[in-house]
Amino acid sequence: MKTLNKIVTTLILSAGISLANTAEKKRPNIIFVLVDDMGAMDTSMSGSMVYETPSIDQLAKDGITFKNAYAAHPRCVPSRYGIFSGRIPGHDGNPGFQDRKLEKHTLPLSRVTWGEVLKDAGYSTGYIGKWHLGKKGGEPDKQGFTDSRIAGAAGAPPSYFHPYSVARKGKSKEDFVPVEGVKDEYLTDRLNKEAIDFVVKNKDKPFALVLAHYAVHTPLEAPEDTVKKYQKKIRKLGLEVAKGRKDKDIKSVGNGAFKTVQNNPVYAAMLEHTDRGLGQLRAKLTELGIADNTIIILTSDHGGLSTRSISKDRPLATSNLPYRNGKGWLYEGGTRVPMIVVWPGKVKPGTISATQTLGTDHYPTILGMLDVKLPAEVKIDGISYLPALNGKDSKRAPLFFHSPLGRPTSTGDHPASSIIDGDWKLIQIHPRPDLKEPLYELYNIKTDPGELSNVVAKEKATFDHLRKLLIDTKTKLGTRQRNKSGSKK
C-alpha cells in the first residue's frame, strides 16, 4: 500500500510539474527593437519613395501602428533613460546634464529598470547593441539584462565595419567595446545574428530581449553593393544623389539648416540592413514555433538627423518633412518617432492608434502585457498604453519635454521646454546670453503638423493655460536649466 501511495504521489507531483512547465511556456516573450536616430518618416509605409522597409511594413500589417508616438527627449541619452527607467528625463536633472561627480552612470544603478523587474519575475533577459547609459560597471548586465552583448558606453561605433573600434574616416572619440569578428563584417548584420542566437538559446523559456541598433546613427556607412542600389534608385526617381556636406536641398532657417529631401543612398542602405535583420529575426521566431507567443515593439529614440548649425557642414542623413527639423529640437521632427506593436492574439492586425505615447510609457505597458507587477518602491512617470492595444484610444495626460542643453553649434538647437496637451503644443525657448526673456511658440499640431504658424497672439486663452501648465510641471518635477550667463541654476 505504501508503495502504491508513493507511486500515486509521484504521478501527481509529476503532473503538477508538467502543468507548471506548460503554464510557464505560455508566458509571452517580448522583443524590444530600438533603432537609433530613425525618424517617423523613414519607412516606405510612411510614404518614403526612396527607403525600402518591407519588414517594418509587414510588422505594421501584423500589429498596431501608433501615429502619435513621441520620444521622451530629442537626444539619445535622455531618451534612453526615459525608456528604461520609465521616468521623464527632466524629473531627474536631465541625464547628460547632471553633476557627473555625484552620478558615475547616466542611468544610476539605484534606478530599477524594467529589465530588472522582468528578471526578478523569472524572465531570461538580454540586451544587444547600443546602451550609452553607463560607464564600466554600469552596463546592461548590471541593470537587469543578464545576457549583454556589444553594449557599452559608446554612443556610436567608430566604424560600422569590423574592427568597429577603428574609424575608417577621420578620428573618433568613442571608446567602443572590444568585439571579436571577421574583418569588414557589418555591425548591423552582426547585431541581428546575435539577436537570433539569443532567441534560439532561450526558446524554451520566457525571455525579454532588447535589440538596440547603433544604426542609423552616424557614421553613415553601409555595404557598397547596397549603397549602389540606392544611388541607382535615387537617380531613377529624378533626384540628385546626396553627397552629404553640400547637398543642394539643404535650407537655412535661423541658426540652423535642415534637409528637405530623402536622397542619401548610404542612409537608405543602413535602413535596409536594419529592416532586413528584423525580417530574419521574425522568420526565426516562426521556425522555432514561438512567433505567436512573442510580442514585438519597434520604435526609435528620437527623430532623424536632418538639421545642423549653419556654421557646420556635417553630412545630414534624412528629411523629417512634413515635420519640422529633427534630432535635438523639440519641434515634431525631433520628438516624433515610429512605433509599432505586434501582440499575436491580442492586438488586431493592421490597426492604427491615435493615442499619444511617450518613451517613458513602454515601462508600465511592458509589465502590463506580461502581467508583471511594478514593485511598490519603484516610482515611474510612464503611463501605460495598454488600453490602446486593446482598441480603446483615449487622450493621454499632457506630454512634457525638457531640453536644457541645446547644441547650437552642432544640430543648431537651443535650450527649450515644451508641453503637448491634445492638439495643442507650447514651446518655451529658454533665456540665454542673447535672449533676455523666454520666447514662446504655440501650435495646433493637428491642423499644423509642420509647426509653421505660431498662434500665441491669436489663441491667448490656450496660451495662458499651457504656459501655466508648463511652468507648473517644471516646478513639480524640479527641472533645471541654464541662466542667462550659461551656468546651471
C-alpha positions as CSV (number, residue, x, y, z in Angstrom):
1,M,0.0,0.0,0.0
2,K,2.8,2.4,0.9
3,T,4.5,1.6,-2.4
4,L,1.2,2.3,-4.3
5,N,0.7,5.6,-2.4
6,K,4.2,6.6,-3.3
7,I,3.6,5.9,-6.9
8,V,0.4,7.9,-6.9
9,T,2.0,10.8,-5.1
10,T,4.9,10.7,-7.6
11,L,2.4,10.8,-10.5
12,I,0.5,13.7,-9.0
13,L,3.7,15.7,-8.4
14,S,4.9,14.9,-12.0
15,A,1.6,16.1,-13.4
16,G,1.8,19.2,-11.3
17,I,5.3,19.9,-12.5
18,S,4.3,19.3,-16.1
19,L,1.3,21.7,-15.8
20,A,3.6,24.3,-14.2
21,N,6.0,23.9,-17.1
22,T,3.2,24.2,-19.6
23,A,1.9,27.4,-17.9
24,E,5.5,28.7,-17.8
25,K,5.8,28.3,-21.6
26,K,2.6,30.2,-22.1
27,R,4.1,33.3,-20.7
28,P,4.7,35.6,-23.6
29,N,8.2,36.6,-24.8
30,I,9.0,40.2,-25.7
31,I,11.4,41.7,-28.1
32,F,12.0,45.5,-27.9
33,V,13.7,46.8,-31.1
34,L,15.2,50.2,-30.7
35,V,16.5,51.9,-33.8
36,D,18.8,54.8,-33.2
37,D,18.1,58.2,-34.9
38,M,15.3,56.8,-37.1
39,G,12.7,59.4,-38.0
40,A,9.0,59.0,-38.2
41,M,9.0,59.3,-42.0
42,D,11.9,56.9,-42.6
43,T,9.9,54.0,-43.8
44,S,8.2,53.1,-47.1
45,M,4.9,52.7,-45.2
46,S,5.2,56.4,-44.1
47,G,5.4,57.5,-47.7
48,S,9.1,57.5,-48.5
49,M,9.8,56.9,-52.2
50,V,13.5,56.0,-51.5
51,Y,13.7,53.9,-48.4
52,E,12.7,50.3,-48.6
53,T,11.4,48.8,-45.3
54,P,9.3,45.7,-46.2
55,S,9.9,44.0,-42.8
56,I,8.8,47.1,-40.8
57,D,5.8,47.5,-43.2
58,Q,4.8,43.9,-42.5
59,L,5.2,44.4,-38.8
60,A,2.6,47.2,-39.1
61,K,0.3,44.9,-41.1
62,D,0.6,42.3,-38.3
63,G,0.1,44.8,-35.4
64,I,-0.8,48.3,-34.4
65,T,0.9,51.5,-35.5
66,F,0.9,54.5,-33.2
67,K,0.8,57.6,-35.4
68,N,1.3,60.0,-32.4
69,A,4.3,58.4,-30.7
70,Y,6.9,60.6,-29.1
71,A,10.4,60.0,-27.7
72,A,11.0,61.3,-24.1
73,H,13.7,63.6,-25.4
74,P,15.1,64.5,-28.8
75,R,18.6,63.2,-28.0
76,C,20.0,59.7,-27.3
77,V,21.0,59.6,-23.7
78,P,17.9,61.3,-22.0
79,S,15.5,59.4,-24.3
80,R,17.0,56.0,-23.5
81,Y,17.0,57.0,-19.8
82,G,13.2,57.5,-20.1
83,I,12.7,54.2,-21.9
84,F,14.5,52.0,-19.4
85,S,13.7,53.9,-16.2
86,G,10.2,54.9,-17.0
87,R,10.9,58.4,-15.7
88,I,10.8,61.8,-17.5
89,P,14.4,62.8,-18.0
90,G,13.7,66.3,-16.7
91,H,12.4,64.8,-13.5
92,D,15.9,63.6,-12.6
93,G,18.1,66.5,-13.6
94,N,18.1,65.5,-17.3
95,P,20.7,62.7,-17.8
96,G,23.7,64.2,-19.6
97,F,23.2,67.4,-17.6
98,Q,23.5,66.1,-14.0
99,D,26.7,66.6,-11.9
100,R,28.9,63.6,-13.0
101,K,30.8,63.9,-9.7
102,L,27.6,62.7,-8.0
103,E,26.5,60.2,-10.6
104,K,29.0,57.9,-12.2
105,H,26.5,56.4,-14.6
106,T,23.8,58.3,-16.6
107,L,21.4,55.6,-15.6
108,P,22.3,55.2,-11.9
109,L,22.4,51.7,-10.5
110,S,19.8,52.8,-8.0
111,R,17.2,53.1,-10.7
112,V,15.2,50.0,-11.3
113,T,14.9,49.2,-15.0
114,W,12.1,47.1,-16.4
115,G,14.8,44.6,-17.2
116,E,15.4,44.1,-13.5
117,V,11.7,43.7,-12.8
118,L,11.3,41.1,-15.6
119,K,14.4,39.2,-14.5
120,D,13.0,39.0,-10.9
121,A,9.8,37.7,-12.4
122,G,11.6,34.8,-14.0
123,Y,12.4,36.1,-17.4
124,S,15.6,35.4,-19.3
125,T,16.8,38.9,-20.2
126,G,19.1,40.0,-22.9
127,Y,20.5,43.3,-24.3
128,I,22.2,43.5,-27.6
129,G,23.6,46.7,-29.0
130,K,23.8,50.4,-28.1
131,W,23.4,51.1,-24.3
132,H,25.1,54.5,-23.9
133,L,23.8,54.8,-20.3
134,G,26.7,53.8,-18.1
135,K,30.4,53.5,-18.0
136,K,32.4,50.5,-16.9
137,G,30.4,48.8,-14.1
138,G,27.1,50.3,-15.4
139,E,26.5,48.1,-18.4
140,P,23.1,46.4,-19.1
141,D,24.1,43.2,-17.2
142,K,24.3,45.5,-14.1
143,Q,20.8,46.8,-14.8
144,G,18.8,43.5,-15.1
145,F,19.8,42.4,-18.6
146,T,21.8,39.3,-17.8
147,D,23.0,38.5,-21.3
148,S,24.7,41.7,-22.5
149,R,26.4,41.8,-25.9
150,I,28.3,44.5,-27.8
151,A,26.8,47.1,-25.3
152,G,28.8,49.8,-23.6
153,A,29.1,53.5,-23.0
154,A,29.8,54.4,-26.7
155,G,27.1,56.5,-28.4
156,A,28.2,55.2,-31.8
157,P,30.7,52.9,-33.4
158,P,33.9,54.5,-34.8
159,S,33.1,52.3,-37.8
160,Y,30.2,50.0,-38.8
161,F,32.8,47.6,-40.3
162,H,34.9,45.3,-38.2
163,P,37.1,46.2,-36.4
164,Y,34.4,48.5,-35.2
165,S,36.7,50.4,-32.8
166,V,38.8,51.8,-35.7
167,A,37.4,54.7,-37.6
168,R,37.6,54.4,-41.4
169,K,37.5,58.1,-41.9
170,G,39.0,60.7,-39.6
171,K,39.1,60.1,-35.9
172,S,36.5,59.0,-33.3
173,K,36.4,59.8,-29.6
174,E,34.2,56.8,-28.9
175,D,35.6,54.0,-26.7
176,F,33.9,51.1,-28.3
177,V,33.7,47.7,-26.6
178,P,36.1,45.1,-27.9
179,V,34.3,42.7,-30.3
180,E,35.8,39.6,-31.9
181,G,34.7,39.2,-35.5
182,V,35.6,38.9,-39.2
183,K,37.2,41.8,-41.0
184,D,34.7,44.0,-42.8
185,E,31.8,42.3,-41.0
186,Y,28.9,44.8,-40.9
187,L,27.8,45.8,-37.4
188,T,24.0,45.9,-38.0
189,D,24.1,42.4,-39.5
190,R,26.2,41.2,-36.6
191,L,23.7,42.5,-34.1
192,N,20.9,40.7,-35.9
193,K,22.8,37.5,-35.7
194,E,23.4,37.9,-32.0
195,A,19.7,38.5,-31.5
196,I,18.8,35.3,-33.4
197,D,21.4,33.4,-31.3
198,F,19.8,34.7,-28.1
199,V,16.3,33.7,-29.2
200,V,17.5,30.2,-30.2
201,K,19.2,29.7,-26.8
202,N,16.2,30.9,-24.8
203,K,13.3,29.5,-27.0
204,D,12.1,27.1,-24.3
205,K,11.6,29.7,-21.5
206,P,10.1,33.1,-21.4
207,F,12.5,35.8,-22.5
208,A,12.8,39.6,-22.8
209,L,15.2,40.9,-25.4
210,V,16.3,44.4,-26.3
211,L,17.8,44.7,-29.8
212,A,19.2,48.2,-29.7
213,H,20.8,49.1,-33.1
214,Y,23.6,51.6,-33.4
215,A,22.1,52.2,-36.8
216,V,21.0,54.5,-38.3
217,H,23.3,56.8,-36.2
218,T,26.4,58.3,-37.7
219,P,29.0,57.5,-39.1
220,L,27.0,57.0,-42.2
221,E,28.4,53.7,-43.5
222,A,26.9,50.7,-45.3
223,P,28.0,47.9,-47.6
224,E,28.9,49.2,-51.0
225,D,26.6,46.9,-53.0
226,T,23.5,48.2,-51.1
227,V,24.7,51.8,-51.4
228,K,25.0,51.4,-55.2
229,K,21.5,50.0,-55.3
230,Y,20.1,53.2,-53.8
231,Q,22.3,55.5,-55.9
232,K,20.7,54.0,-58.9
233,K,17.2,54.2,-57.5
234,I,17.6,57.8,-56.5
235,R,18.7,58.8,-59.9
236,K,15.9,56.9,-61.5
237,L,13.5,58.9,-59.3
238,G,14.9,62.1,-60.8
239,L,16.6,63.1,-57.6
240,E,20.1,64.3,-57.0
241,V,22.2,61.8,-55.1
242,A,23.2,63.3,-51.8
243,K,26.9,64.0,-51.3
244,G,26.5,64.8,-47.7
245,R,28.0,68.2,-46.9
246,K,26.9,70.4,-49.7
247,D,23.5,68.9,-50.7
248,K,21.5,71.4,-52.7
249,D,18.3,70.5,-50.9
250,I,19.5,71.8,-47.5
251,K,17.7,75.0,-46.5
252,S,18.8,77.6,-43.9
253,V,16.5,78.8,-41.1
254,G,17.6,80.9,-38.1
255,N,20.7,79.4,-36.5
256,G,20.2,76.1,-38.3
257,A,20.0,74.3,-41.7
258,F,17.7,71.4,-42.5
259,K,17.5,68.7,-45.1
260,T,14.4,68.7,-47.3
261,V,14.8,65.6,-49.5
262,Q,15.4,61.9,-48.6
263,N,18.2,61.2,-51.1
264,N,21.1,59.9,-49.1
265,P,21.9,56.4,-50.5
266,V,24.1,55.4,-47.6
267,Y,21.4,56.2,-45.1
268,A,18.9,54.3,-47.2
269,A,21.3,51.3,-47.2
270,M,21.7,51.4,-43.4
271,L,17.9,51.3,-43.1
272,E,17.6,48.4,-45.4
273,H,20.1,46.3,-43.4
274,T,18.3,47.2,-40.2
275,D,15.0,46.2,-41.8
276,R,16.4,43.0,-43.3
277,G,17.5,41.8,-39.9
278,L,14.0,42.3,-38.5
279,G,12.7,40.1,-41.2
280,Q,15.3,37.4,-40.4
281,L,14.5,37.6,-36.7
282,R,10.8,37.1,-37.3
283,A,11.4,34.2,-39.6
284,K,13.5,32.5,-36.9
285,L,10.6,33.0,-34.4
286,T,8.3,31.3,-36.9
287,E,10.8,28.5,-37.5
288,L,11.1,27.9,-33.7
289,G,7.3,27.9,-33.3
290,I,7.3,30.8,-30.9
291,A,6.2,33.7,-33.1
292,D,2.6,33.5,-31.8
293,N,3.8,33.8,-28.3
294,T,6.2,36.7,-28.9
295,I,5.4,40.4,-28.5
296,I,7.5,42.8,-30.7
297,I,7.8,46.5,-30.1
298,L,9.7,48.6,-32.6
299,T,10.5,52.3,-32.1
300,S,13.3,54.9,-32.2
301,D,14.9,57.1,-29.6
302,H,14.2,60.4,-31.4
303,G,13.7,62.0,-34.8
304,G,16.1,61.7,-37.7
305,L,19.3,63.6,-38.2
306,S,18.1,66.3,-40.5
307,T,19.4,69.5,-39.0
308,R,22.8,71.2,-38.3
309,S,24.2,74.5,-37.3
310,I,24.8,77.0,-40.2
311,S,28.4,77.1,-39.1
312,K,28.8,73.3,-39.7
313,D,28.9,71.3,-42.9
314,R,28.4,67.9,-41.3
315,P,26.5,65.5,-43.6
316,L,22.8,65.2,-42.9
317,A,21.1,61.8,-43.1
318,T,17.4,62.3,-43.9
319,S,14.4,64.6,-44.0
320,N,11.6,64.5,-41.5
321,L,9.2,66.6,-43.6
322,P,6.4,67.5,-43.2
323,Y,7.5,67.5,-39.6
324,R,9.8,70.4,-38.7
325,N,13.5,70.0,-38.0
326,G,14.9,66.9,-36.4
327,K,17.3,65.4,-33.8
328,G,18.0,67.8,-30.9
329,W,14.9,70.0,-31.5
330,L,11.6,70.0,-29.6
331,Y,9.7,70.5,-32.9
332,E,7.8,67.5,-34.1
333,G,10.7,66.3,-36.3
334,G,12.9,65.9,-33.3
335,T,10.4,64.1,-31.0
336,R,8.0,62.1,-33.2
337,V,9.1,58.5,-33.7
338,P,7.9,55.4,-35.5
339,M,6.2,52.9,-33.2
340,I,4.7,49.5,-33.9
341,V,3.5,46.8,-31.6
342,V,2.7,43.2,-32.6
343,W,1.0,41.1,-29.9
344,P,-0.4,37.9,-31.5
345,G,-3.9,37.1,-30.4
346,K,-4.3,40.3,-28.5
347,V,-3.8,43.2,-31.0
348,K,-5.9,43.4,-34.1
349,P,-3.6,43.3,-37.1
350,G,-3.4,46.4,-39.3
351,T,-4.8,48.8,-36.8
352,I,-3.8,52.4,-36.3
353,S,-3.9,54.2,-32.9
354,A,-4.2,58.0,-32.5
355,T,-3.3,57.7,-28.8
356,Q,-0.3,59.9,-27.9
357,T,2.6,58.0,-26.2
358,L,5.8,59.0,-24.6
359,G,9.0,56.9,-24.4
360,T,8.5,56.5,-20.7
361,D,5.3,54.7,-21.3
362,H,6.9,51.5,-22.6
363,Y,7.9,50.5,-19.0
364,P,4.4,50.2,-17.5
365,T,3.0,48.8,-20.7
366,I,5.5,46.0,-21.0
367,L,4.9,45.0,-17.4
368,G,1.1,45.1,-18.1
369,M,1.4,43.0,-21.2
370,L,3.4,40.3,-19.3
371,D,1.2,40.6,-16.2
372,V,4.1,41.5,-14.0
373,K,3.6,43.9,-11.2
374,L,5.6,47.1,-10.6
375,P,7.3,46.9,-7.3
376,A,5.7,49.3,-4.8
377,E,9.0,51.1,-4.1
378,V,9.7,51.8,-7.8
379,K,8.4,55.2,-8.9
380,I,7.9,55.9,-12.6
381,D,6.3,58.6,-14.7
382,G,5.2,56.5,-17.6
383,I,1.5,55.9,-18.4
384,S,0.5,52.5,-19.9
385,Y,-0.8,52.5,-23.4
386,L,-2.3,49.0,-22.8
387,P,-5.9,50.4,-23.3
388,A,-4.9,51.5,-26.9
389,L,-3.6,48.0,-27.5
390,N,-7.0,46.8,-26.6
391,G,-8.6,49.1,-29.1
392,K,-9.5,51.9,-26.8
393,D,-7.9,55.2,-27.9
394,S,-8.0,57.9,-25.3
395,K,-6.5,61.3,-24.6
396,R,-3.2,60.9,-22.7
397,A,-2.2,63.3,-19.9
398,P,0.0,66.1,-21.2
399,L,3.4,65.2,-22.6
400,F,6.3,67.1,-21.2
401,F,9.7,67.7,-22.7
402,H,12.7,69.4,-21.2
403,S,16.0,70.0,-23.1
404,P,18.3,72.3,-21.1
405,L,21.4,71.5,-23.1
406,G,21.0,72.8,-26.7
407,R,23.7,72.2,-29.2
408,P,23.6,75.4,-31.3
409,T,27.0,74.7,-32.9
410,S,26.1,71.1,-33.7
411,T,22.5,70.4,-34.6
412,G,21.6,74.1,-34.3
413,D,19.0,73.8,-31.4
414,H,18.9,75.9,-28.3
415,P,17.7,75.0,-24.7
416,A,14.0,74.7,-24.6
417,S,11.0,73.0,-22.9
418,S,7.6,72.1,-24.3
419,I,4.3,70.6,-23.4
420,I,1.6,68.9,-25.6
421,D,-2.0,68.8,-24.4
422,G,-4.1,67.1,-27.0
423,D,-3.9,69.0,-30.3
424,W,-2.0,71.9,-28.7
425,K,1.7,72.3,-28.2
426,L,3.6,75.1,-26.5
427,I,7.3,75.5,-26.8
428,Q,9.3,77.7,-24.4
429,I,12.8,78.7,-25.6
430,H,14.9,79.3,-22.6
431,P,16.8,82.6,-21.9
432,R,20.4,82.6,-23.0
433,P,23.2,85.2,-23.4
434,D,21.5,86.7,-26.5
435,L,17.9,86.2,-25.2
436,K,16.9,88.1,-22.0
437,E,13.4,86.5,-21.6
438,P,11.9,83.2,-22.7
439,L,10.2,83.1,-26.0
440,Y,7.0,81.1,-26.6
441,E,5.6,79.4,-29.7
442,L,2.1,77.8,-29.8
443,Y,1.0,75.4,-32.5
444,N,-2.1,73.3,-33.2
445,I,-0.2,70.1,-34.3
446,K,-3.4,68.5,-35.7
447,T,-4.1,71.3,-38.3
448,D,-0.5,72.5,-38.5
449,P,1.8,69.4,-38.0
450,G,4.7,71.2,-39.7
451,E,4.5,73.9,-36.9
452,L,4.6,76.7,-39.5
453,S,2.1,79.1,-37.8
454,N,2.8,80.4,-34.3
455,V,-0.6,81.4,-32.9
456,V,0.4,82.7,-29.5
457,A,-1.2,86.1,-30.3
458,K,-4.4,84.6,-31.7
459,E,-5.0,81.9,-29.1
460,K,-4.5,83.8,-25.8
461,A,-6.6,81.6,-23.6
462,T,-4.9,78.5,-24.8
463,F,-1.5,80.1,-24.5
464,D,-2.2,81.2,-20.9
465,H,-3.5,77.7,-20.0
466,L,-0.5,75.9,-21.5
467,R,2.0,78.4,-20.2
468,K,0.8,77.9,-16.6
469,L,0.7,74.1,-17.1
470,L,4.3,74.1,-18.5
471,I,5.6,76.2,-15.6
472,D,3.7,74.2,-13.0
473,T,5.1,70.9,-14.5
474,K,8.6,72.2,-14.5
475,T,8.2,73.3,-10.8
476,K,6.7,70.0,-9.8
477,L,9.4,67.9,-11.5
478,G,12.2,70.2,-10.3
479,T,13.7,70.8,-13.7
480,R,17.0,72.6,-14.1
481,Q,18.1,74.9,-16.9
482,R,20.9,77.4,-17.6
483,N,20.5,81.0,-16.8
484,K,21.4,84.0,-19.0
485,S,25.2,83.6,-18.4
486,G,25.0,79.9,-19.3
487,S,25.6,78.5,-15.9
488,K,23.3,76.0,-14.1
489,K,20.5,77.0,-11.8
